[in-house]
Amino acid sequence: MAISTGDTVTIEYTGRLDDGEVFDTSLESVATEEGLADDQPERDYQPLTVEIGQGRIIEGLEDALLDMEVGDEDTVTIEPEQAYGERTDDRVVEYDAEEFTEMLGGRDPVEGMEIQTEQGMPGRVAEAGDETVTVDFNHELAGETLEFEVEVVSVE
């Protein structure tokens, strides 16, 4: 049965950047080999189950799954506009350092610190100076062309 909108699909996957670096996978063996398991020791590597059409995965991957069937394997390339979009300067925001520290409940901001706005938007502190703090709200994979190796495990 070919996958269509509304189907619940379970896949095994490995996501890579243009340079071949693995950024995510459902396979523990790949995670261990690539060093991801060391970075996320609590993660339970399992196949991913999603309902097609619900927008729970990036658009390009969802589109690539359409018409595949159980047992199908494919490698798909997804351009930024079908993944996490292009990086944009308007998603990089500068804050007054003192006010930003207050927003953090008195904690000092440091470069690389991950934050989340009250509206739920994730960001990363790009620069933490004495006068200003710069936060990048672009997704970490924005602007990247992604490649996914996928195997369809089940379709309901």
VMD Tcl script that builds the backbone (N, CA, C; Angstrom):
set m [mol new atoms 468]
animate dup $m
set s [atomselect $m all]
$s set {name element resname resid chain x y z} {
  {N N MET 1 A 0.848 -1.189 0.000}
  {CA C MET 1 A 0.000 0.000 0.000}
  {C C MET 1 A 0.892 1.252 0.000}
  {N N ALA 2 A 0.726 2.109 -0.985}
  {CA C ALA 2 A 1.516 3.334 -1.104}
  {C C ALA 2 A 1.102 4.336 -0.023}
  {N N ILE 3 A 2.085 5.033 0.525}
  {CA C ILE 3 A 1.835 6.028 1.567}
  {C C ILE 3 A 1.072 7.204 0.972}
  {N N SER 4 A 0.054 7.664 1.705}
  {CA C SER 4 A -0.692 8.855 1.298}
  {C C SER 4 A -1.011 9.687 2.538}
  {N N THR 5 A -1.500 10.898 2.327}
  {CA C THR 5 A -1.846 11.801 3.420}
  {C C THR 5 A -2.847 11.130 4.355}
  {N N GLY 6 A -2.567 11.250 5.652}
  {CA C GLY 6 A -3.422 10.644 6.668}
  {C C GLY 6 A -2.904 9.318 7.177}
  {N N ASP 7 A -1.982 8.698 6.444}
  {CA C ASP 7 A -1.408 7.433 6.898}
  {C C ASP 7 A -0.452 7.662 8.066}
  {N N THR 8 A -0.388 6.679 8.958}
  {CA C THR 8 A 0.609 6.684 10.023}
  {C C THR 8 A 1.761 5.812 9.548}
  {N N VAL 9 A 2.929 6.416 9.492}
  {CA C VAL 9 A 4.095 5.783 8.883}
  {C C VAL 9 A 5.213 5.683 9.915}
  {N N THR 10 A 5.878 4.529 9.935}
  {CA C THR 10 A 7.051 4.331 10.790}
  {C C THR 10 A 8.257 4.140 9.883}
  {N N ILE 11 A 9.318 4.919 10.161}
  {CA C ILE 11 A 10.529 4.859 9.335}
  {C C ILE 11 A 11.773 4.750 10.209}
  {N N GLU 12 A 12.790 4.142 9.640}
  {CA C GLU 12 A 14.153 4.249 10.147}
  {C C GLU 12 A 14.799 5.303 9.256}
  {N N TYR 13 A 15.655 6.141 9.837}
  {CA C TYR 13 A 16.254 7.214 9.038}
  {C C TYR 13 A 17.634 7.598 9.558}
  {N N THR 14 A 18.412 8.172 8.668}
  {CA C THR 14 A 19.672 8.820 9.022}
  {C C THR 14 A 19.730 10.105 8.223}
  {N N GLY 15 A 19.933 11.229 8.918}
  {CA C GLY 15 A 20.034 12.533 8.275}
  {C C GLY 15 A 21.473 13.008 8.234}
  {N N ARG 16 A 21.909 13.471 7.058}
  {CA C ARG 16 A 23.273 13.964 6.874}
  {C C ARG 16 A 23.274 15.362 6.273}
  {N N LEU 17 A 24.338 16.096 6.576}
  {CA C LEU 17 A 24.589 17.384 5.940}
  {C C LEU 17 A 25.304 17.137 4.615}
  {N N ASP 18 A 25.497 18.209 3.829}
  {CA C ASP 18 A 26.195 18.109 2.540}
  {C C ASP 18 A 27.562 17.447 2.649}
  {N N ASP 19 A 28.255 17.701 3.760}
  {CA C ASP 19 A 29.611 17.172 3.929}
  {C C ASP 19 A 29.627 15.729 4.447}
  {N N GLY 20 A 28.442 15.129 4.613}
  {CA C GLY 20 A 28.357 13.747 5.064}
  {C C GLY 20 A 28.192 13.583 6.565}
  {N N GLU 21 A 28.310 14.684 7.319}
  {CA C GLU 21 A 28.165 14.604 8.776}
  {C C GLU 21 A 26.738 14.194 9.150}
  {N N VAL 22 A 26.621 13.188 10.012}
  {CA C VAL 22 A 25.310 12.741 10.484}
  {C C VAL 22 A 24.844 13.698 11.578}
  {N N PHE 23 A 23.638 14.268 11.427}
  {CA C PHE 23 A 23.098 15.161 12.442}
  {C C PHE 23 A 21.977 14.509 13.249}
  {N N ASP 24 A 21.386 13.430 12.722}
  {CA C ASP 24 A 20.325 12.731 13.452}
  {C C ASP 24 A 20.117 11.357 12.830}
  {N N THR 25 A 19.651 10.426 13.656}
  {CA C THR 25 A 19.354 9.085 13.174}
  {C C THR 25 A 18.427 8.384 14.149}
  {N N SER 26 A 17.712 7.399 13.643}
  {CA C SER 26 A 16.890 6.556 14.501}
  {C C SER 26 A 17.630 5.267 14.843}
  {N N LEU 27 A 18.789 5.063 14.250}
  {CA C LEU 27 A 19.539 3.816 14.400}
  {C C LEU 27 A 20.662 3.959 15.432}
  {N N GLU 28 A 20.578 3.202 16.504}
  {CA C GLU 28 A 21.586 3.283 17.565}
  {C C GLU 28 A 22.986 2.958 17.048}
  {N N SER 29 A 23.090 1.995 16.140}
  {CA C SER 29 A 24.402 1.619 15.611}
  {C C SER 29 A 25.058 2.795 14.878}
  {N N VAL 30 A 24.276 3.535 14.108}
  {CA C VAL 30 A 24.798 4.712 13.393}
  {C C VAL 30 A 25.158 5.800 14.399}
  {N N ALA 31 A 24.299 6.005 15.402}
  {CA C ALA 31 A 24.560 7.024 16.426}
  {C C ALA 31 A 25.861 6.731 17.167}
  {N N THR 32 A 26.098 5.475 17.481}
  {CA C THR 32 A 27.322 5.084 18.182}
  {C C THR 32 A 28.532 5.297 17.281}
  {N N GLU 33 A 28.437 4.845 16.043}
  {CA C GLU 33 A 29.533 4.977 15.087}
  {C C GLU 33 A 29.902 6.432 14.825}
  {N N GLU 34 A 28.893 7.313 14.788}
  {CA C GLU 34 A 29.116 8.726 14.454}
  {C C GLU 34 A 29.350 9.617 15.672}
  {N N GLY 35 A 29.261 9.051 16.872}
  {CA C GLY 35 A 29.506 9.832 18.089}
  {C C GLY 35 A 28.284 10.553 18.630}
  {N N LEU 36 A 27.135 10.392 17.998}
  {CA C LEU 36 A 25.924 11.061 18.491}
  {C C LEU 36 A 25.462 10.476 19.824}
  {N N ALA 37 A 25.652 9.181 20.013}
  {CA C ALA 37 A 25.204 8.528 21.243}
  {C C ALA 37 A 25.938 9.088 22.458}
  {N N ASP 38 A 27.183 9.506 22.274}
  {CA C ASP 38 A 27.941 10.113 23.378}
  {C C ASP 38 A 27.350 11.459 23.770}
  {N N ASP 39 A 26.861 12.209 22.775}
  {CA C ASP 39 A 26.279 13.530 23.027}
  {C C ASP 39 A 24.896 13.451 23.656}
  {N N GLN 40 A 24.190 12.341 23.447}
  {CA C GLN 40 A 22.828 12.166 23.953}
  {C C GLN 40 A 22.710 10.790 24.624}
  {N N PRO 41 A 23.387 10.609 25.763}
  {CA C PRO 41 A 23.415 9.276 26.384}
  {C C PRO 41 A 22.048 8.769 26.854}
  {N N GLU 42 A 21.101 9.648 27.085}
  {CA C GLU 42 A 19.781 9.247 27.564}
  {C C GLU 42 A 18.804 8.932 26.435}
  {N N ARG 43 A 19.188 9.235 25.214}
  {CA C ARG 43 A 18.277 9.044 24.090}
  {C C ARG 43 A 18.046 7.565 23.799}
  {N N ASP 44 A 16.809 7.239 23.510}
  {CA C ASP 44 A 16.415 5.890 23.126}
  {C C ASP 44 A 16.206 5.901 21.611}
  {N N TYR 45 A 17.101 5.288 20.882}
  {CA C TYR 45 A 17.023 5.292 19.417}
  {C C TYR 45 A 15.975 4.290 18.957}
  {N N GLN 46 A 14.923 4.810 18.344}
  {CA C GLN 46 A 13.793 4.005 17.893}
  {C C GLN 46 A 13.331 4.522 16.532}
  {N N PRO 47 A 12.631 3.687 15.763}
  {CA C PRO 47 A 12.046 4.185 14.511}
  {C C PRO 47 A 11.100 5.356 14.812}
  {N N LEU 48 A 10.946 6.232 13.844}
  {CA C LEU 48 A 10.094 7.411 13.963}
  {C C LEU 48 A 8.725 7.103 13.373}
  {N N THR 49 A 7.664 7.410 14.142}
  {CA C THR 49 A 6.299 7.219 13.658}
  {C C THR 49 A 5.623 8.575 13.557}
  {N N VAL 50 A 5.075 8.880 12.381}
  {CA C VAL 50 A 4.395 10.154 12.138}
  {C C VAL 50 A 3.150 9.924 11.292}
  {N N GLU 51 A 2.205 10.856 11.425}
  {CA C GLU 51 A 1.039 10.849 10.550}
  {C C GLU 51 A 1.314 11.827 9.411}
  {N N ILE 52 A 1.262 11.329 8.202}
  {CA C ILE 52 A 1.546 12.152 7.026}
  {C C ILE 52 A 0.469 13.230 6.892}
  {N N GLY 53 A 0.936 14.475 6.717}
  {CA C GLY 53 A 0.017 15.601 6.555}
  {C C GLY 53 A -0.142 16.428 7.818}
  {N N GLN 54 A 0.424 15.988 8.925}
  {CA C GLN 54 A 0.289 16.712 10.182}
  {C C GLN 54 A 1.408 17.724 10.419}
  {N N GLY 55 A 2.427 17.734 9.569}
  {CA C GLY 55 A 3.512 18.707 9.698}
  {C C GLY 55 A 4.447 18.434 10.859}
  {N N ARG 56 A 4.560 17.206 11.295}
  {CA C ARG 56 A 5.438 16.843 12.421}
  {C C ARG 56 A 6.880 16.638 12.000}
  {N N ILE 57 A 7.108 16.483 10.685}
  {CA C ILE 57 A 8.463 16.385 10.150}
  {C C ILE 57 A 8.600 17.422 9.047}
  {N N ILE 58 A 9.826 17.673 8.636}
  {CA C ILE 58 A 10.024 18.704 7.614}
  {C C ILE 58 A 9.294 18.338 6.323}
  {N N GLU 59 A 8.862 19.365 5.645}
  {CA C GLU 59 A 8.023 19.216 4.450}
  {C C GLU 59 A 8.662 18.324 3.385}
  {N N GLY 60 A 9.943 18.522 3.131}
  {CA C GLY 60 A 10.611 17.745 2.090}
  {C C GLY 60 A 10.658 16.257 2.385}
  {N N LEU 61 A 10.830 15.898 3.647}
  {CA C LEU 61 A 10.853 14.480 4.010}
  {C C LEU 61 A 9.452 13.889 3.916}
  {N N GLU 62 A 8.477 14.652 4.380}
  {CA C GLU 62 A 7.092 14.184 4.289}
  {C C GLU 62 A 6.704 13.944 2.824}
  {N N ASP 63 A 7.047 14.893 1.953}
  {CA C ASP 63 A 6.739 14.750 0.525}
  {C C ASP 63 A 7.443 13.535 -0.078}
  {N N ALA 64 A 8.691 13.293 0.356}
  {CA C ALA 64 A 9.461 12.170 -0.190}
  {C C ALA 64 A 8.854 10.823 0.195}
  {N N LEU 65 A 8.171 10.772 1.339}
  {CA C LEU 65 A 7.574 9.513 1.790}
  {C C LEU 65 A 6.309 9.148 1.009}
  {N N LEU 66 A 5.647 10.165 0.451}
  {CA C LEU 66 A 4.427 9.891 -0.312}
  {C C LEU 66 A 4.723 8.908 -1.444}
  {N N ASP 67 A 3.875 7.938 -1.602}
  {CA C ASP 67 A 3.955 6.907 -2.640}
  {C C ASP 67 A 4.985 5.811 -2.365}
  {N N MET 68 A 5.770 5.924 -1.260}
  {CA C MET 68 A 6.648 4.815 -0.891}
  {C C MET 68 A 5.784 3.725 -0.248}
  {N N GLU 69 A 6.327 2.543 -0.117}
  {CA C GLU 69 A 5.615 1.415 0.479}
  {C C GLU 69 A 6.484 0.745 1.525}
  {N N VAL 70 A 5.876 -0.110 2.346}
  {CA C VAL 70 A 6.618 -0.860 3.356}
  {C C VAL 70 A 7.776 -1.596 2.688}
  {N N GLY 71 A 8.945 -1.460 3.291}
  {CA C GLY 71 A 10.144 -2.111 2.764}
  {C C GLY 71 A 10.941 -1.248 1.810}
  {N N ASP 72 A 10.340 -0.169 1.302}
  {CA C ASP 72 A 11.064 0.720 0.396}
  {C C ASP 72 A 12.183 1.441 1.150}
  {N N GLU 73 A 13.317 1.607 0.460}
  {CA C GLU 73 A 14.442 2.383 0.985}
  {C C GLU 73 A 14.795 3.415 -0.067}
  {N N ASP 74 A 15.177 4.604 0.385}
  {CA C ASP 74 A 15.531 5.657 -0.560}
  {C C ASP 74 A 16.453 6.644 0.130}
  {N N THR 75 A 17.223 7.356 -0.662}
  {CA C THR 75 A 18.028 8.472 -0.181}
  {C C THR 75 A 17.481 9.711 -0.860}
  {N N VAL 76 A 17.049 10.683 -0.045}
  {CA C VAL 76 A 16.437 11.887 -0.597}
  {C C VAL 76 A 17.223 13.118 -0.171}
  {N N THR 77 A 17.350 14.051 -1.099}
  {CA C THR 77 A 18.019 15.325 -0.833}
  {C C THR 77 A 16.953 16.392 -0.686}
  {N N ILE 78 A 17.061 17.173 0.387}
  {CA C ILE 78 A 16.048 18.185 0.680}
  {C C ILE 78 A 16.718 19.549 0.780}
  {N N GLU 79 A 16.287 20.452 -0.090}
  {CA C GLU 79 A 16.825 21.811 -0.104}
  {C C GLU 79 A 16.305 22.592 1.112}
  {N N PRO 80 A 17.001 23.659 1.511}
  {CA C PRO 80 A 16.619 24.415 2.711}
  {C C PRO 80 A 15.161 24.866 2.742}
  {N N GLU 81 A 14.615 25.288 1.589}
  {CA C GLU 81 A 13.234 25.790 1.598}
  {C C GLU 81 A 12.216 24.705 1.906}
  {N N GLN 82 A 12.596 23.428 1.764}
  {CA C GLN 82 A 11.722 22.302 2.102}
  {C C GLN 82 A 12.107 21.681 3.451}
  {N N ALA 83 A 13.109 22.307 4.111}
  {CA C ALA 83 A 13.596 21.788 5.394}
  {C C ALA 83 A 13.372 22.853 6.473}
  {N N TYR 84 A 14.436 23.542 6.865}
  {CA C TYR 84 A 14.339 24.532 7.947}
  {C C TYR 84 A 14.466 25.965 7.453}
  {N N GLY 85 A 14.372 26.151 6.135}
  {CA C GLY 85 A 14.431 27.489 5.565}
  {C C GLY 85 A 15.854 28.012 5.460}
  {N N GLU 86 A 15.954 29.174 4.884}
  {CA C GLU 86 A 17.251 29.852 4.765}
  {C C GLU 86 A 17.550 30.604 6.062}
  {N N ARG 87 A 18.813 30.799 6.347}
  {CA C ARG 87 A 19.208 31.637 7.488}
  {C C ARG 87 A 18.856 33.085 7.130}
  {N N THR 88 A 18.294 33.819 8.090}
  {CA C THR 88 A 17.970 35.224 7.834}
  {C C THR 88 A 18.472 36.088 8.989}
  {N N ASP 89 A 18.943 37.278 8.626}
  {CA C ASP 89 A 19.460 38.211 9.630}
  {C C ASP 89 A 18.365 38.714 10.560}
  {N N ASP 90 A 17.109 38.744 10.095}
  {CA C ASP 90 A 16.043 39.268 10.949}
  {C C ASP 90 A 15.707 38.316 12.102}
  {N N ARG 91 A 16.288 37.118 12.089}
  {CA C ARG 91 A 16.092 36.174 13.192}
  {C C ARG 91 A 17.262 36.221 14.182}
  {N N VAL 92 A 18.136 37.213 14.000}
  {CA C VAL 92 A 19.239 37.446 14.929}
  {C C VAL 92 A 18.915 38.747 15.655}
  {N N VAL 93 A 18.754 38.654 16.986}
  {CA C VAL 93 A 18.260 39.783 17.770}
  {C C VAL 93 A 19.299 40.179 18.824}
  {N N GLU 94 A 19.471 41.500 18.963}
  {CA C GLU 94 A 20.395 42.031 19.955}
  {C C GLU 94 A 19.607 42.574 21.140}
  {N N TYR 95 A 20.043 42.212 22.345}
  {CA C TYR 95 A 19.402 42.649 23.580}
  {C C TYR 95 A 20.391 43.425 24.434}
  {N N ASP 96 A 19.870 44.299 25.273}
  {CA C ASP 96 A 20.677 44.944 26.292}
  {C C ASP 96 A 21.117 43.852 27.277}
  {N N ALA 97 A 22.409 43.794 27.597}
  {CA C ALA 97 A 22.951 42.709 28.422}
  {C C ALA 97 A 22.303 42.651 29.804}
  {N N GLU 98 A 22.087 43.802 30.423}
  {CA C GLU 98 A 21.498 43.822 31.764}
  {C C GLU 98 A 20.051 43.315 31.736}
  {N N GLU 99 A 19.277 43.785 30.764}
  {CA C GLU 99 A 17.889 43.337 30.638}
  {C C GLU 99 A 17.818 41.841 30.320}
  {N N PHE 100 A 18.741 41.367 29.480}
  {CA C PHE 100 A 18.747 39.952 29.115}
  {C C PHE 100 A 19.064 39.085 30.331}
  {N N THR 101 A 20.006 39.522 31.139}
  {CA C THR 101 A 20.355 38.795 32.366}
  {C C THR 101 A 19.143 38.717 33.290}
  {N N GLU 102 A 18.384 39.802 33.377}
  {CA C GLU 102 A 17.159 39.792 34.181}
  {C C GLU 102 A 16.157 38.779 33.630}
  {N N MET 103 A 16.022 38.716 32.290}
  {CA C MET 103 A 15.108 37.752 31.670}
  {C C MET 103 A 15.515 36.319 32.000}
  {N N LEU 104 A 16.809 36.112 32.230}
  {CA C LEU 104 A 17.322 34.782 32.567}
  {C C LEU 104 A 17.261 34.513 34.071}
  {N N GLY 105 A 16.608 35.406 34.800}
  {CA C GLY 105 A 16.488 35.211 36.248}
  {C C GLY 105 A 17.798 35.435 36.985}
  {N N GLY 106 A 18.654 36.280 36.415}
  {CA C GLY 106 A 19.913 36.604 37.068}
  {C C GLY 106 A 21.100 35.785 36.591}
  {N N ARG 107 A 20.845 34.771 35.777}
  {CA C ARG 107 A 21.969 33.978 35.249}
  {C C ARG 107 A 22.704 34.777 34.186}
  {N N ASP 108 A 24.006 34.631 34.144}
  {CA C ASP 108 A 24.802 35.306 33.126}
  {C C ASP 108 A 24.712 34.547 31.805}
  {N N PRO 109 A 24.437 35.258 30.713}
  {CA C PRO 109 A 24.405 34.586 29.408}
  {C C PRO 109 A 25.818 34.243 28.955}
  {N N VAL 110 A 25.962 33.083 28.317}
  {CA C VAL 110 A 27.247 32.679 27.751}
  {C C VAL 110 A 27.019 32.205 26.324}
  {N N GLU 111 A 28.037 32.383 25.491}
  {CA C GLU 111 A 27.931 31.959 24.098}
  {C C GLU 111 A 27.593 30.476 24.030}
  {N N GLY 112 A 26.653 30.143 23.154}
  {CA C GLY 112 A 26.231 28.762 22.987}
  {C C GLY 112 A 25.049 28.371 23.858}
  {N N MET 113 A 24.715 29.214 24.842}
  {CA C MET 113 A 23.584 28.918 25.736}
  {C C MET 113 A 22.304 28.860 24.923}
  {N N GLU 114 A 21.517 27.821 25.146}
  {CA C GLU 114 A 20.239 27.700 24.466}
  {C C GLU 114 A 19.153 28.300 25.348}
  {N N ILE 115 A 18.287 29.089 24.719}
  {CA C ILE 115 A 17.202 29.749 25.443}
  {C C ILE 115 A 15.890 29.487 24.720}
  {N N GLN 116 A 14.813 29.858 25.372}
  {CA C GLN 116 A 13.494 29.754 24.749}
  {C C GLN 116 A 12.683 30.965 25.199}
  {N N THR 117 A 12.050 31.638 24.239}
  {CA C THR 117 A 11.234 32.793 24.565}
  {C C THR 117 A 9.953 32.344 25.262}
  {N N GLU 118 A 9.243 33.288 25.839}
  {CA C GLU 118 A 7.962 32.970 26.478}
  {C C GLU 118 A 6.971 32.400 25.466}
  {N N GLN 119 A 7.148 32.739 24.193}
  {CA C GLN 119 A 6.282 32.228 23.134}
  {C C GLN 119 A 6.733 30.842 22.654}
  {N N GLY 120 A 7.824 30.340 23.208}
  {CA C GLY 120 A 8.301 29.006 22.866}
  {C C GLY 120 A 9.317 28.946 21.741}
  {N N MET 121 A 9.796 30.097 21.273}
  {CA C MET 121 A 10.765 30.102 20.180}
  {C C MET 121 A 12.169 29.821 20.729}
  {N N PRO 122 A 12.820 28.760 20.229}
  {CA C PRO 122 A 14.178 28.458 20.697}
  {C C PRO 122 A 15.214 29.346 20.020}
  {N N GLY 123 A 16.269 29.636 20.756}
  {CA C GLY 123 A 17.368 30.423 20.225}
  {C C GLY 123 A 18.664 30.035 20.901}
  {N N ARG 124 A 19.759 30.566 20.357}
  {CA C ARG 124 A 21.074 30.269 20.906}
  {C C ARG 124 A 21.836 31.590 21.042}
  {N N VAL 125 A 22.466 31.796 22.197}
  {CA C VAL 125 A 23.261 32.999 22.413}
  {C C VAL 125 A 24.479 32.923 21.499}
  {N N ALA 126 A 24.573 33.882 20.568}
  {CA C ALA 126 A 25.672 33.919 19.611}
  {C C ALA 126 A 26.846 34.731 20.155}
  {N N GLU 127 A 26.532 35.817 20.878}
  {CA C GLU 127 A 27.561 36.665 21.501}
  {C C GLU 127 A 27.032 37.161 22.822}
  {N N ALA 128 A 27.894 37.159 23.828}
  {CA C ALA 128 A 27.517 37.664 25.151}
  {C C ALA 128 A 28.571 38.682 25.572}
  {N N GLY 129 A 28.277 39.962 25.283}
  {CA C GLY 129 A 29.201 41.024 25.633}
  {C C GLY 129 A 28.771 41.736 26.903}
  {N N ASP 130 A 29.562 42.707 27.325}
  {CA C ASP 130 A 29.248 43.476 28.529}
  {C C ASP 130 A 28.033 44.367 28.334}
  {N N GLU 131 A 27.841 44.878 27.115}
  {CA C GLU 131 A 26.757 45.816 26.841}
  {C C GLU 131 A 25.559 45.163 26.157}
  {N N THR 132 A 25.846 44.189 25.263}
  {CA C THR 132 A 24.766 43.559 24.498}
  {C C THR 132 A 24.920 42.041 24.454}
  {N N VAL 133 A 23.797 41.395 24.218}
  {CA C VAL 133 A 23.758 39.943 24.013}
  {C C VAL 133 A 23.048 39.712 22.687}
  {N N THR 134 A 23.648 38.926 21.809}
  {CA C THR 134 A 23.066 38.620 20.512}
  {C C THR 134 A 22.557 37.178 20.531}
  {N N VAL 135 A 21.270 37.021 20.162}
  {CA C VAL 135 A 20.645 35.691 20.135}
  {C C VAL 135 A 20.229 35.378 18.706}
  {N N ASP 136 A 20.598 34.184 18.268}
  {CA C ASP 136 A 20.253 33.715 16.928}
  {C C ASP 136 A 19.054 32.777 17.046}
  {N N PHE 137 A 17.917 33.176 16.453}
  {CA C PHE 137 A 16.695 32.382 16.489}
  {C C PHE 137 A 16.511 31.539 15.220}
  {N N ASN 138 A 17.521 31.524 14.326}
  {CA C ASN 138 A 17.479 30.633 13.177}
  {C C ASN 138 A 17.626 29.201 13.686}
  {N N HIS 139 A 16.932 28.251 13.057}
  {CA C HIS 139 A 17.131 26.843 13.397}
  {C C HIS 139 A 18.578 26.488 13.084}
  {N N GLU 140 A 19.178 25.618 13.881}
  {CA C GLU 140 A 20.581 25.285 13.665}
  {C C GLU 140 A 20.840 24.660 12.290}
  {N N LEU 141 A 19.815 24.104 11.645}
  {CA C LEU 141 A 19.975 23.524 10.316}
  {C C LEU 141 A 19.436 24.435 9.208}
  {N N ALA 142 A 19.085 25.670 9.558}
  {CA C ALA 142 A 18.621 26.624 8.542}
  {C C ALA 142 A 19.738 26.851 7.530}
  {N N GLY 143 A 19.346 26.898 6.265}
  {CA C GLY 143 A 20.310 27.131 5.192}
  {C C GLY 143 A 21.028 25.876 4.724}
  {N N GLU 144 A 20.780 24.764 5.362}
  {CA C GLU 144 A 21.463 23.515 5.021}
  {C C GLU 144 A 20.630 22.670 4.058}
  {N N THR 145 A 21.314 22.071 3.086}
  {CA C THR 145 A 20.713 21.042 2.255}
  {C C THR 145 A 20.910 19.732 3.001}
  {N N LEU 146 A 19.826 18.999 3.202}
  {CA C LEU 146 A 19.866 17.784 4.004}
  {C C LEU 146 A 19.682 16.548 3.128}
  {N N GLU 147 A 20.307 15.467 3.550}
  {CA C GLU 147 A 20.128 14.201 2.869}
  {C C GLU 147 A 19.647 13.179 3.896}
  {N N PHE 148 A 18.580 12.469 3.560}
  {CA C PHE 148 A 18.026 11.451 4.450}
  {C C PHE 148 A 18.045 10.107 3.755}
  {N N GLU 149 A 18.580 9.102 4.454}
  {CA C GLU 149 A 18.399 7.717 4.058}
  {C C GLU 149 A 17.203 7.235 4.861}
  {N N VAL 150 A 16.174 6.765 4.183}
  {CA C VAL 150 A 14.964 6.324 4.874}
  {C C VAL 150 A 14.588 4.904 4.447}
  {N N GLU 151 A 14.007 4.187 5.408}
  {CA C GLU 151 A 13.434 2.880 5.143}
  {C C GLU 151 A 12.055 2.861 5.775}
  {N N VAL 152 A 11.044 2.541 4.992}
  {CA C VAL 152 A 9.675 2.473 5.503}
  {C C VAL 152 A 9.487 1.132 6.209}
  {N N VAL 153 A 9.186 1.196 7.515}
  {CA C VAL 153 A 9.031 -0.001 8.335}
  {C C VAL 153 A 7.584 -0.462 8.344}
  {N N SER 154 A 6.643 0.502 8.491}
  {CA C SER 154 A 5.218 0.135 8.488}
  {C C SER 154 A 4.375 1.310 8.033}
  {N N VAL 155 A 3.179 0.990 7.543}
  {CA C VAL 155 A 2.200 1.994 7.125}
  {C C VAL 155 A 0.837 1.525 7.619}
  {N N GLU 156 A 0.128 2.403 8.323}
  {CA C GLU 156 A -1.217 2.073 8.805}
  {C C GLU 156 A -2.207 3.092 8.287}
}
mol reanalyze $m
mol bondsrecalc $m
mol representation Tube
mol addrep $m
